[in-house]
Amino acid sequence: MIGDPDQTVALIEALALLVAPDQRIAVVSDDETDNRVLEAAVAGAASYIVSGDRHLLELGAFEQIPILAPAVFCAQVLDDR
């Protein structure tokens, strides 16, 4: 069951790291907005990119940051904890 949306937003805000990327990336030509995700991941030194986006998933990883589908992330990463 999904919790209170306000609590969910508050949790995300508490855990989020806001970044201002200083590097422009142009790796995904079919969907330019996907490059913004990569820029944010690099700027924030992300451990993972979790996405259902086909273009990102096709990369597999970017600058040693694994790109995983949500189900794969849950199975491989969260279950290992």
Secondary structure, DSSP 8 states (H G I E B T S, - for coil): ----HHHHHHHHHHH-------S-----SS-HHHHHHHHHHHHTT-S-EE---HHHHHH-EETTEEEE-HHHHIIIIITT-
